[in-house]
Each structure stands twice: as structure tokens, then as C-alpha cells.
Amino acid sequence: MSDSNRIRVSIVPEVTFGTTPSNPAYLVLGTTGESLRDRVGYQQSATINNDRNVQDLLRLSKSAGGGIPMELTYSLATEGLGKLLLAAMANTETAVAAHTGCTATNGAKTLTKSGGDLTSTVEVGDIVCVTLASTAANNGYYKVSAVAATTITVLATANFTGDESCTVTRAARTKNGTVENYFSIEVARLDLQVAQVFTGCAINSLDFSIADEAITTANFSVQSANSVFYTANNGDDDEFGAGNPTYTAAATNPVLDSLSVPEIRSGGIAYAAKSVSMTLSNNVAPRTQIGALGAQSMRFGEFNASGTISAYMSDFADLQKYADNTATDIWIALIDSADKGYSISFPQIKFSDAGADVAGSNQDVMKQLSVTAVKDPVELCTVRFQRWA
């Protein structure tokens, strides 16, 4: 018998699709479970037998996949969770850019810097963080609406107060792209000293959920080509497969929750959301061919981002946008107690359904919104993801 508290889920990037590297350097994930399994396709023979028995049941396909759920925490791009997040975005990361010696302009929403060229590291749509300003109201996270060589203009509820020095940081940035990342994923049951390694794994989708009075969660849906069973360790406890695998534990950072959200904004103003649930999908599908069992490669299809938002009803703005087919935007910052975390921005969304139903007495009226993100014509992406260290 096996105990759920004794599983270990680890990933290692593949250099060759479907092949676990020699002496793999596994990165352990901090999961809340897993549902990876083989998927075998059968077809029953249609041959008629006069004794009414089935002639045969034929295995015609084999693949694998499932989900890896976890509580969302800050992670470096070199760690397991960080690599999965980049794989979900199908892209690589642009390094952080910090600009010291900037000035917040009194009575305006601009940040200036003498010398250098801000356009080389900051672009419209980036989320920037203003710190070290002596006026507390000036510190915080802002979305960039315009960039010139020495000036950044941001969207903010109010103008900056006082001409004062500050540091402006643009966190490491990833936009949805076309980079195909593949992994071998090991699910080890350490109490039994057995493991199953799934190969040719691609991140099909990422579901994340932010809700009031709840831990922020993420679930990675995996599409895999095949799997291998190891019914014993390789001679060393907790190590499986050929060579000398190593396992690096997941980093222990604070779990993100609803109180870790200093900013959630839509149309440049604060947004009183109760919950936000989004799915980022790469529409991955296996490619098969005659004479070979299982996926020989993976197809990455259209990148989609959609989900639902629940927000307090205060006006008709969102319902009017739905009726008028008007686009808007939404971005969220998730920052832990150590000032580390993520921001995720959808620069152009449309509502595919919107309502504010009233179910009975003694209840808050909530807007229930179905949203779909599309490519923004200025930012040229559907999702912008930034990692704050």
C-alpha cells in the first residue's frame, strides 16, 4: 500500500523529445497531488462470431498525461515551478531591469531619468514598481502607458506627489510565444521505492485561481508521449532509472493568497474583484503515425486565455462593455511577505457573458463575468507575465 504523503513529483527538461537526459538533474515540485497516468486507446474487433464472443480488443494508441496541482509560490526561472510557468507561456524570460536615480514628477503620472534610454528595457504594457520614494503614496505597482528615452508614463489613480527620487524596476518579463518546452516528469512513490517517468511532456494548459479568503492555486495540465515504470530503485534509495539522477528540493517561499494582491486593476483603476480564475492554453495535441506506438511529436496550437471574474456590482461599466462589445484590460500583482511574486496582465479582454443576478435577500449583488483575452494590437501579446524578486 502507498501513502499520498510519500509521493515526489519532479521534472527535468528534455534535450531530445521523449528522451530523459542521462544522469537527470530533477527539480522537485511542491505539489498538492498529481493525476498523471497512461492513456491507452482500444478498439473492439467487429468480427462476427456465431458463439457471440468478442474476437479481440486491440490496443491502437498510447499516450499519457494529467494534472499537477499546487499552491502558487514565488519561484526562480531555474526552479521547477518557474520552468513550468515559462512552459505554460511558451516562451523564455527577459531579465529584470532596475533604474535608479529616477524622479517621480509632482502633479503628473510620469517618471523621468536623466541619461540612458528607457526604451531599451521598458515597453508599453510592462508593470513597473516604484520604490524608495519618501512619499508612501508614490510607491507601488503601475502599468506603463507610454515610454520615451528619458520618460515613463504610467496609469495611476492619482498623480504623483512631490518631485522626489525613486527606483523604477521592471520585473523579469515573459509574453506568450512560440517556444516549445518538453520535460520528463517522474512520479515516485517513495514508500514503495517505485516510480513512473512520463516522457515527452508538454504543458497543455495552466489554470490559476485567486479568490477572497483563499490560497492562490495553479494546476498544470500535461500532455505526454509515453511513460516508463521502474519497479525498484537503481540501487540507491529514492533514485530511479539509469545513471545517477539527482533531486533538488523545491524552494520554500510563502504561499500566495488573496491578501498577497496589492493591485488588481482594470481600465487603469482599482477593481473590486471577489475571484479571478483564468486558463492559459497551448492547445497541445500528440502527433501519431503508422508503424509507431504513441506520440512522435507534439503540435502546439493556438494560444488561448479565458476564464471568469466575480466582482462587486457598483455600476454598469462591465455590463455596458459586454453589450457594446468593447474591449478592456485587467492586470493583477501577487506579492508575498518577502516582496517576491508575480504580475500577470491581460492587455485586451472582452466579455463573452456578463450578468448581475440576484438570488435572494441579504446578499451582495455580484457581477459574474466570462472573459476571453485576445492579442493586443499595441503590446502584440495576449498575456504578459512578470516575476518579481
Buried (B, 14 or more C-beta within 10 A) or exposed (E): EEEEEEBBBBBBBBEEBBEBBEEBEBBBBBBEEBEBBBBEEEEEEEEEEEEEEEEEEEEEBBBBBBBBBBBBBBBBBEBBBBBBBBBBBBBEBBEBBBBEEBBBBBEBBBBBBEEEEBBEBBBBBBBBBBEEBEEEBBBBBBBBBEBEEBBBBBBBEEBBBBEBEBBBBBBBBBBBEEEBBBBBBBBBBBEEBBBBBBBBBBBBBBBBBBBEEEBBBBBBBBBBBBBBEBEEBBEEEEBBBEEEBEBEEBBEBBBBBBEBBBBBBBEBEEBEBBBBBBBBBBEBBBEBEEEEEBBBBBBBEEBBBBBBBBBEBEEEBBBEBBEEEEBBBBBBBBBBEEEBBBBBBBBBBBBEEBBBEEEEEEEEEBBBBBBBBBEBEEBEBBBBBBBBE
